[in-house]
Amino acid sequence: MKRIFIGLGSNQGDSRALLRQALADLEARVDGHLEAVSSLYRTAPVGYTAQPDFLNAVAQFRGTGEPEEWLDHCLAVEAGLGRHRDGPRWGPRPVDLDLLAVEGQSLATPRLTLPHPRLYERGFVLIPWAEVSPDFRLPYGSRIDDLLNQCPDSGRVEPTEGPEWAEGLGHAGEGSE
């Protein structure tokens, strides 16, 4: 079984509840289990800035299956929780699930790039990821904590709640590895 990392975000509705539901729905769909979840972080929007702040986190699953299957599950969960992709790119959304990395795999297809192509420049991804698995190595050798130390993103990333926000979901809320 491989470690699979998912970035989570929300800035519409009850974001905390939507992110909890997204994790529960994703775990119910995949061949694997939720192993750890970061704290929740309030972050400034990136790209399209005329919108509310986001709540962001990173989840670590342990599972099997191809990356495209995980992507399909993420997209289905988003749609089930009201995500529509007809607004501005990087616009407001009730839930956003990004497949960040699958242990030992790199991929570049028209549909999916792994590791996620913009994770290096996003503090709102690297800060929670470093909380969950700081020494995880991407396929080309970079560690998450090293990428965080080199990250050019100076956007606001404020912790709002520890990993206990996900208590009762899989093994989440039990701390990092």
N, C-alpha and C positions, 0 to 999 in steps of 0.2 A: 504494500500500500504506500502511496506517495503522499507527500504534503502538497496541498493545493491552497493557494492564498487568494482570497476574495476581498476586494476593496468595496466598502459600503458607504453610501451617501444618501442624504435626504434633506430637502428644504421645503417641503410642502406638507401640510397636515400635521399630525402628531408624529414627528420624525422618529422619536425614540421607539414608539410602538410599531411604526412601520418597519424599522430596521430589525426589531425583535421578530416580527412576523416574517420578514424576508428570510432571516436565518432559519426559522422553524420550517418554512415552506421549502427552502433549498435543501435542508437536511432530509426532509421527507422524500425528496425527489432523487437524490444522488445515491450512488453506491459508495457510501462512506459515512463518516460522522464528523460532527463539529468538535474540534479538539481544543481550541482556544480562541478568545476574542479580546481585542484591545479595549482600552478605555474609549469613551466617546469624546470626540473633539469638536468644538465649534470652530468653523473655518470660514474665511472670506471666500466668496465665489471667485472662480478663475475663468478667464475668457469673457463670458457674458456677465458683467458685474452688476447690472440693474435687476437684482433679485436678492431675496433674503439669504442670510448665512446658511451654511450647511452643517449638519451633524455628520461626522465621518468616523469610521472605524475600519479595522482590518480583522478578518476572520481566518483562522487556519483550520482547514479540514484535513482529514486523512482518508484517502479513498482510492478507488480504481476508476477506470474509464478513460476515454480519450478526451483531450482538451475541448474538442468541438462539442462533445456531449455536455460537458460542464458549462460551456457557453450557452448552449440551447436551454439548459435548466435555468441559468441566470436570467436569460431573456424571458422565459416563461413566467418566472416568479415576478419579475418587474411588471410584465403585462397584467398578471393577476392582481397586482397591487395598484393598478391604475396608471402605470407609466405609458405615455404616448410619445412617440418620436416625431411629432409634427411641429414642435416649437423650435426656437433658436438652438443652435448647437451650444452645448454646455449650459442650456437654460434650466429653469426651475423644474424639479421633478420630485414625485413622492418617494421614489426609491431608485437607486442606481447601484447595480452590482457589476463590478469590473473584475474579470479573471486576470489576476496580476501575474501569477506564475504557477507552474506545475513542476514539482521537484524533478530535476534531471532532464527537462525538456525545453527545447527552443523550437520555435515554429514561426514561419512567415508565409501566410496565405492571404488572399484578398479579404478573407473574413476574419482572421485572427492572427495576431502577432504576440508571441510569448518569448521572453517576459514582456509585459505591457510596455509599449514603446515610449510612454511619457512618464513612467514611474520615477525616473532619475531626477526629474525636475520638479517633483511635487512633494513638498513637505507634508501636506495633509495625507499623503499615502505613506511616506517613509517614517514619519514619527510614530504612528500607531503600529506599523509593521515592525519597527525596531523594538517596540514594547513586547510584541508577541514572539518574535523570533529574530533577535539581533544578529545572530551568527549564521543565519540561512545564507547559503551561497547560490547565486544565480548560475546558470550553466557555464558562463564564461569566467567564473571565479570571484566576482565581486560579492562582498558581504553587505547585507542590508545596513548594518551600522556604519560601514565605510561610505556607502552611498549617501546616507543621511549627513555625515560629516562634510561631504562634498557638495551637497544640494544647494543650488543657487536660489531656491525659493525662499523669500523673506516674508511671505504672506502670514497672516495671523492664524495660528493653530493653538487653541486654548482648550485644555482638558476641562470637561464638564462633569464627568462621572467615571469612576473606575470600572473595571471589567465586570463588576457585579451587576451592571445594567443588563447583562445577558444571562444571569443566573437562571437555572432551570432549563436551559437550552443545551443539549448535548453535554459536553464536558466544559463548556465555556464558563467564564467567571471564576475558574479555578486557578487563574494565573497563567503565566507564560511557561514555555518548556524549560 
